[in-house]
Amino acid sequence: MTFKPNPLRLFLILSIGLLTAATPMSGQTERKITQLADGVYEIEHQDALDGFASGNTTVIIGERQVFVVDTCFLPSAAREDIAQIRQWTDKPVTFVLNTHFHNDHNLGNRAYMDAFPALTIIAHAETKKDMDMFGPGSESREEKGTAFLQQMQDTGKTRDGRVLTAEEKTEIKNALARRISVMQELKQVKFQTATLTFEHDFAVDIGNREVEVKFLGRGNTAGDAVVYLPKEKIAIAGDLVVYPIPYIYDGYPTEWVRTLQNLGQLDANAIVPGHGPILHDKTYIALVGDLLSSAVDQMNTELKRTRPAMFQTLDEVKGAVDLTAFRQRFAGNDKDLTVAFDDMAANLVKVVFEEASLR
Ligand SMILES: [Zn+2]
């Protein structure tokens, strides 16, 4: 039997023990480029098959300049993108925008800065704060992940004592081997933060092409930026939208609902998610909004019936929030996606409770 790596399942094994907040997996197994309009491309990166995700990059080419949205995880992948951009155009990349602070969207910044020294890297002010806090420590945090995998291999068990299946053991063994080269690369990363922050929407003309930069509200993080091309009707959503299973391990669920409504109001017929393939209508955005608002509403109903969150524990209230009605709508009959959905849903309830505790 040939071994088929399964990044999604490995992510779940990792997430059980690591509680890492920056590894959404679309299960993407190869690099893929899609042309959205003349001079507008989406690059879906291969998720590193070892617990590392890599966000999508969007390349917007104007008559004078190139605007890039997100720079992915591995600098080597960012350099591959830069080589590709140079095949598309001889115009320089003058703007990079980071949609949020998770490092699977910005560790490639340095590669762009090296290639285009006049580059401006844009992020929401809150995103820059978080990038400054978490960007430079990326490598040592990933080392903890490697150590955790090593420990699972040594003991044959997960951190909570469950014995690993033969398939999981094989995946962990292979992942450890692959992580070595990734870690080597991460050790050489000099983190490059944003150089220009924004708090209010603005637009830039890169040469017969207008690029709008928007903050539609908090959601996945405190500074989620959205890029919108009004003429081409393309919206680039970052991890506010992750397909096929939303990435809700942190964030602001109540506000996220409104932010997705704002996103839905943009006149767009192509939406680039932070991970996964391009969406051609707003059905999925509405579904994610429904999931979030259902979790928030059920939690509020329970807290109203009992006591405010500050007087309770998650264990006392989590049973009152039932999201199984959404499982089939997100995961269909796919077993791995179902496991991923259930893992995300359990975390969503936790995030909703934590948000309620801030009242
Ligand atoms: Zn991401």
Residues whose N, C-alpha, C, O or C-beta is under 5 A from the ligand:
A	BS01	ZN	P24 G55 H102 D104 D239 G274
